[in-house]
Amino acid sequence: MLDISLLDFFHDLTNPQLGFLLRAVGMSVVAAVVCGIIGCYVVLRGVAFIGDAVSHAVFPGLAIAFALQGSVLLGGAVAGATVALLIAAFSQRRQLREDSVIGIFFAAAFALGMVIISRVEGYTASLTSFLFGSLTGVSRTDLTIGLGVSLLVIAAVIAIGPQLNAVCLDRETARAMGIPVLLLDAALYLFITAAVVISVRTVGNILVLALLITPAATARMLTNTLQHMMLISAGIGAAGSFIGIYLAWAIDLPAGATIVLTLTVIFLLIWALSPLMHSAFRKESH
């Protein structure tokens, strides 16, 4: 049973003493929008594994940054970008399947993170929020950086969208057309890294894959147009994140897990209703 009504939740969002709650909502919505957009490429290319790999690749970066008392977000971004570029480079050889390369670097990055954890005192207590998400972990600086990074990623996607679409649809044809597949792969992986890094504060890097995949997969059932898919995915992600944080706040649940479960419920509802919606649409068109 909900201990806090939706009206009370909106009142809490305007309470200066609960500023962390508004920042958490802002960061989760911003992250959901950019994850929803980038996730469409991940779903269409069938490389969901890359999201999982990048989310774990930031792990050693967080640990190193913590050990050096630096910015954990910057550390995660550097580590994630490094692994993303390595995956993009190594997967260009046709003898190697992309998912195999992803698996290799995913395991290596996570293993490196485990080694670093074993050597850093106090790591577990201080960085648990990065694994599972936290409502109180978002600072004003995090929110500002997250918003700025999201706007840059969205602008970049708009700028190189046609080339990214071509690579996603047919890599070999794109190569034959002279499209720089390696550079576009690297760009997509860096976009995924950015989306993952700004999401770990509220969702946590263990669950961030759901923010990339679930809204995009849900949107895929509703449209065949990439532009519409991106808009719907971003909307579903934002709505699911807002509702998830409300439920987490009202029932005292983990924020990241509640957001993921909310998005999963939306996916299941659309999965159940989409055949009926498509049937109704066909009848109207006739």
SEDODREN-648381 format. One record per residue (C-alpha): residue number from 0; residue in one letter; y, z, x. Coordinates in steps of 0.02 Angstrom, whole numbers, plus 50000, padded with zeros to 5 digits. Layout:
# residues N
<rec i="NUM" aa="a" Y="Y" Z="Z" X="X"/>
...
# end
This chain:
# residues 286
<rec i="0" aa="m" Y="50000" Z="50000" X="50000"/>
<rec i="1" aa="l" Y="50174" Z="49957" X="50062"/>
<rec i="2" aa="d" Y="50278" Z="50108" X="50111"/>
<rec i="3" aa="i" Y="50437" Z="50004" X="50125"/>
<rec i="4" aa="s" Y="50499" Z="49876" X="49998"/>
<rec i="5" aa="l" Y="50569" Z="49709" X="50051"/>
<rec i="6" aa="l" Y="50742" Z="49768" X="49999"/>
<rec i="7" aa="d" Y="50724" Z="49922" X="50109"/>
<rec i="8" aa="f" Y="50667" Z="49809" X="50252"/>
<rec i="9" aa="f" Y="50826" Z="49705" X="50238"/>
<rec i="10" aa="h" Y="50926" Z="49868" X="50237"/>
<rec i="11" aa="d" Y="50837" Z="49923" X="50396"/>
<rec i="12" aa="l" Y="50881" Z="49756" X="50477"/>
<rec i="13" aa="t" Y="51066" Z="49796" X="50453"/>
<rec i="14" aa="n" Y="51049" Z="49973" X="50520"/>
<rec i="15" aa="p" Y="51132" Z="49982" X="50694"/>
<rec i="16" aa="q" Y="51011" Z="50120" X="50745"/>
<rec i="17" aa="l" Y="50865" Z="50000" X="50714"/>
<rec i="18" aa="g" Y="50938" Z="49857" X="50815"/>
<rec i="19" aa="f" Y="50770" Z="49827" X="50899"/>
<rec i="20" aa="l" Y="50698" Z="49776" X="50730"/>
<rec i="21" aa="l" Y="50826" Z="49638" X="50703"/>
<rec i="22" aa="r" Y="50798" Z="49577" X="50882"/>
<rec i="23" aa="a" Y="50610" Z="49575" X="50853"/>
<rec i="24" aa="v" Y="50631" Z="49471" X="50695"/>
<rec i="25" aa="g" Y="50752" Z="49354" X="50783"/>
<rec i="26" aa="m" Y="50637" Z="49329" X="50933"/>
<rec i="27" aa="s" Y="50482" Z="49305" X="50827"/>
<rec i="28" aa="v" Y="50566" Z="49174" X="50717"/>
<rec i="29" aa="v" Y="50639" Z="49082" X="50868"/>
<rec i="30" aa="a" Y="50470" Z="49085" X="50955"/>
<rec i="31" aa="a" Y="50381" Z="49028" X="50798"/>
<rec i="32" aa="v" Y="50497" Z="48878" X="50777"/>
<rec i="33" aa="v" Y="50474" Z="48814" X="50954"/>
<rec i="34" aa="c" Y="50287" Z="48853" X="50952"/>
<rec i="35" aa="g" Y="50272" Z="48762" X="50786"/>
<rec i="36" aa="i" Y="50354" Z="48606" X="50857"/>
<rec i="37" aa="i" Y="50260" Z="48604" X="51023"/>
<rec i="38" aa="g" Y="50099" Z="48654" X="50936"/>
<rec i="39" aa="c" Y="50099" Z="48488" X="50843"/>
<rec i="40" aa="y" Y="50071" Z="48396" X="51007"/>
<rec i="41" aa="v" Y="49937" Z="48521" X="51056"/>
<rec i="42" aa="v" Y="49844" Z="48495" X="50891"/>
<rec i="43" aa="l" Y="49862" Z="48305" X="50892"/>
<rec i="44" aa="r" Y="49800" Z="48292" X="51072"/>
<rec i="45" aa="g" Y="49660" Z="48414" X="51039"/>
<rec i="46" aa="v" Y="49704" Z="48523" X="51188"/>
<rec i="47" aa="a" Y="49713" Z="48693" X="51105"/>
<rec i="48" aa="f" Y="49629" Z="48762" X="51260"/>
<rec i="49" aa="i" Y="49789" Z="48728" X="51361"/>
<rec i="50" aa="g" Y="49884" Z="48853" X="51254"/>
<rec i="51" aa="d" Y="49754" Z="48985" X="51292"/>
<rec i="52" aa="a" Y="49756" Z="48939" X="51477"/>
<rec i="53" aa="v" Y="49945" Z="48950" X="51491"/>
<rec i="54" aa="s" Y="49952" Z="49114" X="51394"/>
<rec i="55" aa="h" Y="49831" Z="49190" X="51519"/>
<rec i="56" aa="a" Y="49915" Z="49102" X="51666"/>
<rec i="57" aa="v" Y="50073" Z="49205" X="51638"/>
<rec i="58" aa="f" Y="49968" Z="49361" X="51661"/>
<rec i="59" aa="p" Y="49974" Z="49369" X="51853"/>
<rec i="60" aa="g" Y="50159" Z="49325" X="51849"/>
<rec i="61" aa="l" Y="50194" Z="49475" X="51738"/>
<rec i="62" aa="a" Y="50097" Z="49588" X="51855"/>
<rec i="63" aa="i" Y="50183" Z="49523" X="52012"/>
<rec i="64" aa="a" Y="50355" Z="49540" X="51933"/>
<rec i="65" aa="f" Y="50314" Z="49717" X="51878"/>
<rec i="66" aa="a" Y="50253" Z="49763" X="52053"/>
<rec i="67" aa="l" Y="50414" Z="49694" X="52128"/>
<rec i="68" aa="q" Y="50519" Z="49775" X="51991"/>
<rec i="69" aa="g" Y="50586" Z="49604" X="51941"/>
<rec i="70" aa="s" Y="50602" Z="49512" X="51776"/>
<rec i="71" aa="v" Y="50432" Z="49504" X="51694"/>
<rec i="72" aa="l" Y="50486" Z="49356" X="51587"/>
<rec i="73" aa="l" Y="50539" Z="49261" X="51743"/>
<rec i="74" aa="g" Y="50377" Z="49307" X="51830"/>
<rec i="75" aa="g" Y="50275" Z="49248" X="51682"/>
<rec i="76" aa="a" Y="50375" Z="49086" X="51672"/>
<rec i="77" aa="v" Y="50349" Z="49046" X="51857"/>
<rec i="78" aa="a" Y="50162" Z="49082" X="51849"/>
<rec i="79" aa="g" Y="50138" Z="48986" X="51687"/>
<rec i="80" aa="a" Y="50238" Z="48837" X="51750"/>
<rec i="81" aa="t" Y="50140" Z="48834" X="51913"/>
<rec i="82" aa="v" Y="49973" Z="48829" X="51824"/>
<rec i="83" aa="a" Y="50037" Z="48702" X="51697"/>
<rec i="84" aa="l" Y="50091" Z="48583" X="51836"/>
<rec i="85" aa="l" Y="49926" Z="48606" X="51928"/>
<rec i="86" aa="i" Y="49830" Z="48564" X="51769"/>
<rec i="87" aa="a" Y="49938" Z="48410" X="51740"/>
<rec i="88" aa="a" Y="49912" Z="48349" X="51918"/>
<rec i="89" aa="f" Y="49724" Z="48382" X="51933"/>
<rec i="90" aa="s" Y="49683" Z="48309" X="51761"/>
<rec i="91" aa="q" Y="49748" Z="48135" X="51810"/>
<rec i="92" aa="r" Y="49584" Z="48091" X="51895"/>
<rec i="93" aa="r" Y="49473" Z="48004" X="51771"/>
<rec i="94" aa="q" Y="49316" Z="48085" X="51845"/>
<rec i="95" aa="l" Y="49379" Z="48254" X="51782"/>
<rec i="96" aa="r" Y="49397" Z="48295" X="51597"/>
<rec i="97" aa="e" Y="49559" Z="48381" X="51552"/>
<rec i="98" aa="d" Y="49470" Z="48528" X="51469"/>
<rec i="99" aa="s" Y="49368" Z="48557" X="51628"/>
<rec i="100" aa="v" Y="49525" Z="48568" X="51735"/>
<rec i="101" aa="i" Y="49606" Z="48683" X="51608"/>
<rec i="102" aa="g" Y="49453" Z="48796" X="51611"/>
<rec i="103" aa="i" Y="49454" Z="48807" X="51801"/>
<rec i="104" aa="f" Y="49636" Z="48858" X="51816"/>
<rec i="105" aa="f" Y="49628" Z="48968" X="51662"/>
<rec i="106" aa="a" Y="49489" Z="49072" X="51738"/>
<rec i="107" aa="a" Y="49570" Z="49075" X="51911"/>
<rec i="108" aa="a" Y="49739" Z="49133" X="51844"/>
<rec i="109" aa="f" Y="49660" Z="49269" X="51738"/>
<rec i="110" aa="a" Y="49553" Z="49327" X="51884"/>
<rec i="111" aa="l" Y="49707" Z="49336" X="51994"/>
<rec i="112" aa="g" Y="49793" Z="49440" X="51861"/>
<rec i="113" aa="m" Y="49646" Z="49560" X="51857"/>
<rec i="114" aa="v" Y="49652" Z="49579" X="52047"/>
<rec i="115" aa="i" Y="49838" Z="49616" X="52041"/>
<rec i="116" aa="i" Y="49814" Z="49742" X="51900"/>
<rec i="117" aa="s" Y="49689" Z="49837" X="52006"/>
<rec i="118" aa="r" Y="49819" Z="49855" X="52145"/>
<rec i="119" aa="v" Y="49972" Z="49902" X="52041"/>
<rec i="120" aa="e" Y="49991" Z="50082" X="51983"/>
<rec i="121" aa="g" Y="50052" Z="50110" X="51806"/>
<rec i="122" aa="y" Y="50029" Z="49929" X="51755"/>
<rec i="123" aa="t" Y="49923" Z="49963" X="51601"/>
<rec i="124" aa="a" Y="50040" Z="50088" X="51522"/>
<rec i="125" aa="s" Y="50197" Z="49986" X="51556"/>
<rec i="126" aa="l" Y="50141" Z="49812" X="51508"/>
<rec i="127" aa="t" Y="50026" Z="49840" X="51360"/>
<rec i="128" aa="s" Y="50161" Z="49766" X="51249"/>
<rec i="129" aa="f" Y="50146" Z="49600" X="51341"/>
<rec i="130" aa="l" Y="49961" Z="49592" X="51298"/>
<rec i="131" aa="f" Y="49973" Z="49639" X="51114"/>
<rec i="132" aa="g" Y="50157" Z="49622" X="51068"/>
<rec i="133" aa="s" Y="50285" Z="49754" X="51022"/>
<rec i="134" aa="l" Y="50426" Z="49773" X="50896"/>
<rec i="135" aa="t" Y="50527" Z="49879" X="51017"/>
<rec i="136" aa="g" Y="50505" Z="49772" X="51172"/>
<rec i="137" aa="v" Y="50637" Z="49640" X="51136"/>
<rec i="138" aa="s" Y="50805" Z="49665" X="51222"/>
<rec i="139" aa="r" Y="50967" Z="49574" X="51188"/>
<rec i="140" aa="t" Y="50941" Z="49480" X="51351"/>
<rec i="141" aa="d" Y="50766" Z="49427" X="51298"/>
<rec i="142" aa="l" Y="50833" Z="49362" X="51132"/>
<rec i="143" aa="t" Y="50974" Z="49267" X="51215"/>
<rec i="144" aa="i" Y="50857" Z="49188" X="51343"/>
<rec i="145" aa="g" Y="50729" Z="49149" X="51209"/>
<rec i="146" aa="l" Y="50858" Z="49061" X="51099"/>
<rec i="147" aa="g" Y="50927" Z="48963" X="51247"/>
<rec i="148" aa="v" Y="50755" Z="48908" X="51307"/>
<rec i="149" aa="s" Y="50704" Z="48858" X="51131"/>
<rec i="150" aa="l" Y="50858" Z="48749" X="51108"/>
<rec i="151" aa="l" Y="50826" Z="48665" X="51276"/>
<rec i="152" aa="v" Y="50643" Z="48631" X="51234"/>
<rec i="153" aa="i" Y="50686" Z="48560" X="51062"/>
<rec i="154" aa="a" Y="50822" Z="48450" X="51138"/>
<rec i="155" aa="a" Y="50699" Z="48387" X="51270"/>
<rec i="156" aa="v" Y="50566" Z="48350" X="51138"/>
<rec i="157" aa="i" Y="50693" Z="48248" X="51040"/>
<rec i="158" aa="a" Y="50745" Z="48154" X="51197"/>
<rec i="159" aa="i" Y="50570" Z="48105" X="51256"/>
<rec i="160" aa="g" Y="50481" Z="48113" X="51088"/>
<rec i="161" aa="p" Y="50433" Z="47927" X="51078"/>
<rec i="162" aa="q" Y="50352" Z="47932" X="51251"/>
<rec i="163" aa="l" Y="50261" Z="48094" X="51212"/>
<rec i="164" aa="n" Y="50198" Z="48019" X="51050"/>
<rec i="165" aa="a" Y="50130" Z="47868" X="51143"/>
<rec i="166" aa="v" Y="50037" Z="47975" X="51268"/>
<rec i="167" aa="c" Y="49966" Z="48086" X="51132"/>
<rec i="168" aa="l" Y="49902" Z="47936" X="51032"/>
<rec i="169" aa="d" Y="49826" Z="47834" X="51174"/>
<rec i="170" aa="r" Y="49841" Z="47885" X="51356"/>
<rec i="171" aa="e" Y="49763" Z="47727" X="51429"/>
<rec i="172" aa="t" Y="49875" Z="47612" X="51328"/>
<rec i="173" aa="a" Y="50025" Z="47717" X="51379"/>
<rec i="174" aa="r" Y="49976" Z="47695" X="51562"/>
<rec i="175" aa="a" Y="49960" Z="47507" X="51538"/>
<rec i="176" aa="m" Y="50134" Z="47504" X="51461"/>
<rec i="177" aa="g" Y="50205" Z="47587" X="51618"/>
<rec i="178" aa="i" Y="50240" Z="47753" X="51534"/>
<rec i="179" aa="p" Y="50237" Z="47896" X="51664"/>
<rec i="180" aa="v" Y="50088" Z="47991" X="51593"/>
<rec i="181" aa="l" Y="50085" Z="48121" X="51733"/>
<rec i="182" aa="l" Y="50268" Z="48166" X="51708"/>
<rec i="183" aa="l" Y="50247" Z="48176" X="51520"/>
<rec i="184" aa="d" Y="50091" Z="48284" X="51537"/>
<rec i="185" aa="a" Y="50187" Z="48399" X="51653"/>
<rec i="186" aa="a" Y="50333" Z="48405" X="51530"/>
<rec i="187" aa="l" Y="50219" Z="48448" X="51384"/>
<rec i="188" aa="y" Y="50132" Z="48585" X="51483"/>
<rec i="189" aa="l" Y="50300" Z="48656" X="51535"/>
<rec i="190" aa="f" Y="50356" Z="48655" X="51353"/>
<rec i="191" aa="i" Y="50198" Z="48750" X="51308"/>
<rec i="192" aa="t" Y="50233" Z="48874" X="51448"/>
<rec i="193" aa="a" Y="50409" Z="48904" X="51385"/>
<rec i="194" aa="a" Y="50346" Z="48931" X="51208"/>
<rec i="195" aa="v" Y="50214" Z="49053" X="51269"/>
<rec i="196" aa="v" Y="50332" Z="49153" X="51380"/>
<rec i="197" aa="i" Y="50462" Z="49183" X="51243"/>
<rec i="198" aa="s" Y="50324" Z="49232" X="51121"/>
<rec i="199" aa="v" Y="50237" Z="49368" X="51222"/>
<rec i="200" aa="r" Y="50366" Z="49501" X="51181"/>
<rec i="201" aa="t" Y="50325" Z="49506" X="50995"/>
<rec i="202" aa="v" Y="50154" Z="49424" X="50980"/>
<rec i="203" aa="g" Y="50078" Z="49464" X="51149"/>
<rec i="204" aa="n" Y="49995" Z="49341" X="51266"/>
<rec i="205" aa="i" Y="49822" Z="49373" X="51196"/>
<rec i="206" aa="l" Y="49871" Z="49314" X="51021"/>
<rec i="207" aa="v" Y="50006" Z="49186" X="51062"/>
<rec i="208" aa="l" Y="49882" Z="49042" X="51047"/>
<rec i="209" aa="a" Y="49882" Z="49069" X="50859"/>
<rec i="210" aa="l" Y="50070" Z="49041" X="50852"/>
<rec i="211" aa="l" Y="50045" Z="48873" X="50938"/>
<rec i="212" aa="i" Y="49895" Z="48813" X="50839"/>
<rec i="213" aa="t" Y="49889" Z="48889" X="50664"/>
<rec i="214" aa="p" Y="50057" Z="48829" X="50594"/>
<rec i="215" aa="a" Y="50032" Z="48655" X="50667"/>
<rec i="216" aa="a" Y="49854" Z="48642" X="50600"/>
<rec i="217" aa="t" Y="49915" Z="48700" X="50430"/>
<rec i="218" aa="a" Y="50055" Z="48571" X="50430"/>
<rec i="219" aa="r" Y="49930" Z="48435" X="50480"/>
<rec i="220" aa="m" Y="49842" Z="48458" X="50313"/>
<rec i="221" aa="l" Y="50004" Z="48424" X="50219"/>
<rec i="222" aa="t" Y="50071" Z="48268" X="50304"/>
<rec i="223" aa="n" Y="50025" Z="48121" X="50415"/>
<rec i="224" aa="t" Y="50200" Z="48100" X="50487"/>
<rec i="225" aa="l" Y="50235" Z="48188" X="50652"/>
<rec i="226" aa="q" Y="50418" Z="48225" X="50613"/>
<rec i="227" aa="h" Y="50372" Z="48304" X="50445"/>
<rec i="228" aa="m" Y="50228" Z="48395" X="50528"/>
<rec i="229" aa="m" Y="50347" Z="48474" X="50654"/>
<rec i="230" aa="l" Y="50469" Z="48530" X="50519"/>
<rec i="231" aa="i" Y="50331" Z="48602" X="50409"/>
<rec i="232" aa="s" Y="50247" Z="48686" X="50558"/>
<rec i="233" aa="a" Y="50409" Z="48766" X="50615"/>
<rec i="234" aa="g" Y="50444" Z="48826" X="50438"/>
<rec i="235" aa="i" Y="50270" Z="48899" X="50416"/>
<rec i="236" aa="g" Y="50280" Z="48985" X="50585"/>
<rec i="237" aa="a" Y="50451" Z="49060" X="50548"/>
<rec i="238" aa="a" Y="50401" Z="49119" X="50374"/>
<rec i="239" aa="g" Y="50236" Z="49190" X="50436"/>
<rec i="240" aa="s" Y="50322" Z="49282" X="50578"/>
<rec i="241" aa="f" Y="50452" Z="49358" X="50463"/>
<rec i="242" aa="i" Y="50323" Z="49413" X="50335"/>
<rec i="243" aa="g" Y="50210" Z="49476" X="50473"/>
<rec i="244" aa="i" Y="50344" Z="49587" X="50548"/>
<rec i="245" aa="y" Y="50391" Z="49651" X="50376"/>
<rec i="246" aa="l" Y="50210" Z="49700" X="50342"/>
<rec i="247" aa="a" Y="50192" Z="49776" X="50515"/>
<rec i="248" aa="w" Y="50348" Z="49880" X="50486"/>
<rec i="249" aa="a" Y="50301" Z="49929" X="50309"/>
<rec i="250" aa="i" Y="50120" Z="49977" X="50343"/>
<rec i="251" aa="d" Y="50136" Z="50029" X="50527"/>
<rec i="252" aa="l" Y="50025" Z="49892" X="50598"/>
<rec i="253" aa="p" Y="50028" Z="49800" X="50766"/>
<rec i="254" aa="a" Y="50162" Z="49666" X="50754"/>
<rec i="255" aa="g" Y="50072" Z="49525" X="50845"/>
<rec i="256" aa="a" Y="49908" Z="49548" X="50753"/>
<rec i="257" aa="t" Y="49995" Z="49557" X="50584"/>
<rec i="258" aa="i" Y="50091" Z="49396" X="50617"/>
<rec i="259" aa="v" Y="49931" Z="49306" X="50667"/>
<rec i="260" aa="l" Y="49837" Z="49368" X="50514"/>
<rec i="261" aa="t" Y="49982" Z="49316" X="50401"/>
<rec i="262" aa="l" Y="49980" Z="49140" X="50475"/>
<rec i="263" aa="t" Y="49791" Z="49134" X="50453"/>
<rec i="264" aa="v" Y="49807" Z="49180" X="50268"/>
<rec i="265" aa="i" Y="49935" Z="49040" X="50246"/>
<rec i="266" aa="f" Y="49815" Z="48919" X="50332"/>
<rec i="267" aa="l" Y="49672" Z="48970" X="50218"/>
<rec i="268" aa="l" Y="49779" Z="48952" X="50062"/>
<rec i="269" aa="i" Y="49837" Z="48778" X="50112"/>
<rec i="270" aa="w" Y="49659" Z="48730" X="50160"/>
<rec i="271" aa="a" Y="49599" Z="48782" X="49987"/>
<rec i="272" aa="l" Y="49744" Z="48701" X="49893"/>
<rec i="273" aa="s" Y="49773" Z="48541" X="49993"/>
<rec i="274" aa="p" Y="49634" Z="48440" X="49906"/>
<rec i="275" aa="l" Y="49714" Z="48482" X="49738"/>
<rec i="276" aa="m" Y="49888" Z="48436" X="49801"/>
<rec i="277" aa="h" Y="49827" Z="48270" X="49874"/>
<rec i="278" aa="s" Y="49735" Z="48232" X="49711"/>
<rec i="279" aa="a" Y="49892" Z="48266" X="49608"/>
<rec i="280" aa="f" Y="49996" Z="48158" X="49726"/>
<rec i="281" aa="r" Y="49875" Z="48012" X="49708"/>
<rec i="282" aa="k" Y="49882" Z="48024" X="49518"/>
<rec i="283" aa="e" Y="50072" Z="48023" X="49520"/>
<rec i="284" aa="s" Y="50077" Z="47873" X="49638"/>
<rec i="285" aa="h" Y="49966" Z="47774" X="49516"/>
# end
